[in-house]
């Protein structure tokens, strides 16, 4: 999973630069604030972008998939 993220995510190439073989405990912690600030660079699927997700949540109806492909949900973070 780490190799896939580093290969396909500009954010993870920077965030974990030089840590590809390091134990996970030695890698920096990804906070929710950092995730939200860098969401579009973190997502490795070009159809999953923050603006599109925000539109989806504003208009979601029943069991509609996001972009016809993904189940997504929002939480309060607790």
C-alpha positions in Angstrom: 0.0 0.0 0.0 2.9 2.4 0.8 4.5 1.8 -2.6 1.1 2.5 -4.4 0.5 5.7 -2.4 4.1 6.9 -3.1 3.9 6.1 -6.7 0.4 7.7 -7.4 0.0 10.4 -4.8 2.1 13.6 -5.1 1.4 14.3 -1.4 2.7 11.0 -0.2 5.8 11.3 -2.4 6.7 14.4 -0.3 5.2 13.4 3.0 7.0 10.1 3.3 10.0 11.0 1.1 12.9 8.7 2.1 10.8 6.6 4.5 9.8 3.8 2.1 11.4 1.2 4.2 11.0 2.8 7.6 8.7 1.2 10.2 5.3 2.8 10.1 5.8 4.2 13.6 8.7 6.3 12.3 6.5 8.0 9.6 4.8 11.3 10.3 1.2 11.2 11.5 -1.4 12.4 9.0 -3.8 14.7 10.8 -7.3 15.5 9.7 -6.3 19.1 9.0 -3.4 18.0 6.8 -5.7 15.5 5.0 -8.3 18.1 4.2 -5.7 20.7 3.2 -4.2 18.2 0.7 -7.1 16.0 -0.2 -6.9 16.3 -4.0 -3.1 15.4 -3.9 -3.7 12.5 -1.5 -6.5 10.8 -3.6 -5.0 8.5 -6.2 -8.2 8.3 -8.2 -8.6 11.5 -10.4 -12.5 11.3 -10.1 -12.3 11.6 -6.3 -11.8 15.3 -5.5 -12.9 17.3 -2.5 -15.2 19.7 -4.4 -17.0 16.8 -6.0 -17.4 15.1 -2.6 -18.8 18.3 -1.1 -21.4 18.5 -4.0 -22.3 14.9 -3.5 -23.0 15.4 0.2 -25.0 18.4 -0.5 -27.3 16.5 -2.8 -27.0 12.8 -1.9 -30.2 10.8 -2.1 -30.7 7.4 -0.6 -28.0 4.9 -1.6 -26.6 6.8 -4.5 -22.9 6.0 -5.2 -20.4 8.8 -5.6 -19.5 9.0 -9.3 -21.5 5.8 -9.7 -18.6 3.9 -8.1 -17.9 4.7 -4.5 -19.8 4.4 -1.2 -18.7 7.5 0.9 -19.8 8.9 4.2 -19.0 11.9 6.4 -18.3 11.8 10.1 -18.0 14.4 12.8 -14.5 13.1 13.4 -15.2 11.7 16.8 
